[in-house]
């Protein structure tokens, strides 16, 4: 078992961070399907990096931005409509700022990112298998083991008919699978372009199974937003490879589905609906669940969140305060308005939202610049046994 774990680990460019890097890799491998144990590894990595690289972390301007945002969120919670809910919402954000500061220091080269992508794809297999069992075989978890594993499998999914696997809701699984599917597709393309030798062919076969399983599971989550993002990612990969025929075919299929979903009746919508499976056009047009109350409609939720922002544009109503306010008005419990920007402006205020989005934009801009630099001068990493990982 020890040798197996070592074969999955890669070396860190800086020897003094190897222990933290090992903890991060093992923690990430276990976290999706054994979160209680996986979080230990991830936290040990954070503690190790902060202990050894504290001075470097506090000198970085981006981390000062997270610190300012953290202070603003705490102040917003002090003036929240429901202070207990607001302070309970802080752990949903503040720890991740600390994580980002540590892991942006720990990850230093493309080989590490590729290694993390491999780990995520490998770790997704138990999640997908449990999801298929949940949906098609009626598998369910034992509540007594929830404290051990950190999840309970609900037979037939949550909501019923939508795969949720080890996650609380199908939408959460969809977000997870969206990330893993895109990373896996990138690794598959890389392996496909270099499928020489028996070892590489087995690697390509494994990635084919993993990506295919993730794609099917992603489809079964029935999440419209994630479908759209996965579609855009697939088009981006196709353009990168120069597969114009695939771009044309996929774009045509997507256009037909969208036309069947939203086009006026007089422009041929009904005819296309006889061809396109109802699963697609009914879900996209929100007719799959036509009996839903008005309070569950996205438009209603967005309008309410916008009205919250207009009443308190500076500091918002406090984190997690959309739920009690919406329930008091609509007599229906709903955790969020299904729109990140509107939720942030409503709960934290416009300045905090702009700061948050600005920090994310800065990170993405730096990532784009690094992609160009790393392709020429990136250091390589080797696995624990000395084999190169390019």
N, C-alpha and C positions, 0 to 999 in steps of 0.2 A: 504493500500500500504506500509506503514511504517513497519507494522508487517511482511509482505511478505519479504521485503528486510532484515529485522533483522533475519528471519528464514534461509536466505541464507548465513548469515555471520558466521564466526567462531572466537573464541577468540585467541588472540595472547599470547604466553608464557610470554611476558613482557608487563605489563599494560601500560607503557608510550608510547608504539608503537601501541596501539590498534586503535587510530584514523587513523594513516597512513595505517594500515592493512585493515581497513574498506574501505578506499578510493581505495586501490589497488584492493580489491575484486570487488567492484562495477564498477570500471573503466574497469577491465578485462571482466566483464560480458557484458558491453555495447559496448566495443571497436570494436568487429568484425562487428557489423551491425549498430552501431551509433557512429562512431569514433570521431566525433566532441565533443560529450559529454564524451565518454569513456576516451579520452586522458586527460581530466581535472582531473578525479579521479586518473589516473596513475601518472600524474605530481604532484598532491598534495601529494601523497604518497612519491614520490622521495624527494620533498622539506621537508616534515616532518622528514624523516629518516636522510637526510643530516644535518638538523638543530640539531637533538638530538644526532646523533651518528658520528659527523664529525671527532672527534679525533680517533675513532676506525677505520673509513673508511680509513683515510690517513696513518694509521700505517700498513695496510695490503700490503704485497709485490706484490700481484697480481694487486692491483690498481696502484701501481707505474709502473708496466709493461704497463698498459693501458695509463698512463700519458706519458710515453716515446714514445709509439706508436703514440699517438695524436700529440706530438711535431714533430715527423718524418713526419707524414701526412701533417701537416701544412707547413713544410719546402719543402716537395715534391710539394705541390701546388704552392709555390712561384716560382719554376723552371719549372712549367708545360708548355706543348705546348700551351694549352689554359687555362690561369689562371682563367678567370671567371667560366668556366666549373668545374675546379678543386675545387675552393672554394665553388661552389654550391654543390659539392659532399661531402664535409666534414660533413654537417648535416645528411647524410645517415649513418655515423659511430660514430662520436664523442658523440652525445647525448646518444647512446646506451651504451657507456662505462660508462657514468654517471649513467644511469639506472642500469647497472649491479652492480656497486659499492653500490648503495642504496638497491637494491632488494636482493643481496647476504647477506646483513646485516639484512634485514627485515625478510627473510625466514630462520627459525631456526630449524624446526623439520619436520619429514615426514608427520604429520597431515596437515601441511600447504600446502605441495606439493599435497597431495591427494585432499584437498579442491580446489586448483587452477585447478586441472585436472577436477573435477566435474563442476566447473564454465565454463571452456572452452568447455566441451561437451554440457552443457546446452545452452550456448550462440551460439553454432554452428547451432542449429535447425533453427532459422530464416534465416541464411545464406543458408542452404541447401534448405529450402522451396522456397526462392526467386530464387535459382538456377534452381530448377525444373520448376517453373513457367516461368522463362526466356527461358529455352530450349524447353519446350513442349507446353506452352500456349502463347508464344510470349510476355510475360510481358516486359515492358520497363519503365524506370524511367522518371521523369519529371526534365528536366535540371534546371528549376527554383528552385528546392529543393536541388540541389547539395550542396549549401553552408550550408544547414541545416543538411543533413545527411552525407555529405562527400563522396557520391558516386552517380553514375547514372547507372541504370540497362539497359544493351543493349539487345534488343530482339534477341534471337537465339544465344547468347553468343559472346565471343570475344577471339580468332577468331571465325567466324560463325561456329556453329556446336559443339563448345567446351564450356562446362559450365564455366562461370567466376563469376556468381552471383554478389556480391557487389564489387568485386575486378576489377582492371583495365584489367587483363589478366587471361586466364585460368591457366597459370603456377603458378601465385601467389595464386590463389584459391587452386591449387593442393598442394602447400607447406603447406598452412594453414590446409587443410583437412588431409594431411599426419600426422601432429602432433596431431590433434584432434582424428583421427581414432586410432592411436597407444595408446594414453592415454585412450580413451574410451574402447578399447579392453581390456586393463589392468583392468579397473574398472569393466567391464562386467565379466571377469574371476573371480575377487574377489567376486562379487555379486553372481555368479553362484555357487561358492564353499560354499557360506553361505546363500543359498536361503531358509531361514526358517522364517516362519511367513508371514502374509499377507503384511505387510509393505515392507519387503525385496523382496517379489515377485513382487510387483508393481515397486519397484526400478529396479529389473532385467528386467522387461518388458520395462520400459523407456529406459534403457541402450541398450536393444536389438534393439529397434526402432532407437535410436540415432546412434549406431554403424552401423546398416544396411544402414541407410540413408547416413551416411558419406562414407561408402564403395561404394555405388552406385554412389554418386556424384563424388567421387575420380576417379572412372572408367570413368565417363563422361567428366572429364577434359582432358582426352586423353594425359596425361603427362607420357612419358616413364620412366624418372628417378624416379618419385614418385611411379609409379607402382612397380619398382624394390625395392625401400626402404620399401614400405608397405609389399611386399612379404617377404623380409628378416625378418621384424618385426613379421609377422604372424608365420613364421617358428620358430623364437626364442621363441614365446609364446607356440607353440605346443611342442617344445623340453622341455620347462620348465614344462609343464603339463604331459609330458610323453606320448603324443598322437603320437606314432610312425606311426600309420596307416595314420594319417592326413599328417604327414611330407612326407611319401612315396607317398601319392596320389597327394599332391600339387607339390612336386618335379618332379614327373612323368609328370604331366600336363604342368609344366613350361618347362621341357626339350623338350616335343613334340612341344610346341609353338616356342621355340628357334631353334629347328631343322628345323621346317617349315620356319622359317625366314631367317636362315643363312647357312644351310647345302648346299653342292654342289648338282647340279641337279642329278648327277649320283648316289647319296646316298639316293634317295627317297624323296627329298624335294617336288617335285610336287605332289606326292601322298598324303603327309601330308597336303598340302595346300587345298586339296579337303575336308579334314576333319576339319581343324582348320579354324575358321571364319577369313576372310580377315582383319577384323578390328584389329586383333592382329598382324598377321605376316606382314601385309603391313605397319602398323605403326612402328613396331620394325625395319624392314628392310629399312625404309624410302621410301617405294614405295607408301604409301598412298597419298603422295603429290609429285608425280614423275615429275611434271612440274615446280618444284621450280628452280629458277636460282642458278648458282654455288655459288654466294655470300651468299646465305642463307644456304648452307651446313655447317654442324658443322666442317668438316675437314678444309674447307677454313678459317673459323673464327679462329680455333685453330692455324693454321699455321701463320696467320697474327699476332695474339697475341704473339706467340712465337718470331716472328721477331721483334716485339716491345720490348720485354724483352731483346733480344740480343743486340739491339742498345742502350738501356738505362737500364742496369742491376741494377744500384745502387739506383736511386731515381725514376725511371719510368717516364712516360709521364704525370702523374697527373690523379687524379680521374675523371671519366666521359669523359676521353679523347680518349677512344677507339672509341666512336661513330664518332667524327669529322674526325679522321684519317682514319677510315674504309670507311666512306662515300666519302672522297676525293680520296681514292684508288679504291674502288669498285663501286662508284656512287649509293650506296644504304645505307639508314639510318638504323643502327642497334645499339641498346643500349649496348649490351654486347656480349662476345664471347661464352656464354653458357658453361663456365668452370670457376669456382670460382678462382682456383689457378692460372690459366693462366691470368685471368683478373687482379688479384692482383699483380702478378709479372710485368705485362705490365704497369699497371697504378701507382703502388706505389713502385716498385723495389723488388728485391729478399730479402734484409735484412728485410724490413717491413713485407713481406709475411711470412718469417720464424719466426719473432717475433709474429705475429698474430697467426699463427698455433701453435707455442709453448705455447702461453697463453691458447688457446683452449684445447690443449693436457693436460696441467697442470690442468685445470678445470675438464676435464673428469676423469683424474686420481684421483683427490681428491674426485670426486663424487663416484667412484667405492669404494674407501676406506671408505667413509662415509656410504655407503649402508650396509657394514658389521657391522659398529659400531651402526648405528641407529636401526638396527633390534633388538638390545639387550637393549640399554639404552636410546632410544629416548623418550623425554617427550611427553605427550599426550596433545591434545588441546580439548577444549569443545566449543560447539556452543554458541551463544549469550544467549540462554535460559537454558544453563547448561547441555545439552545432550552431551554425549561423542562422539567425532569423532576420531576413532582409525586409 
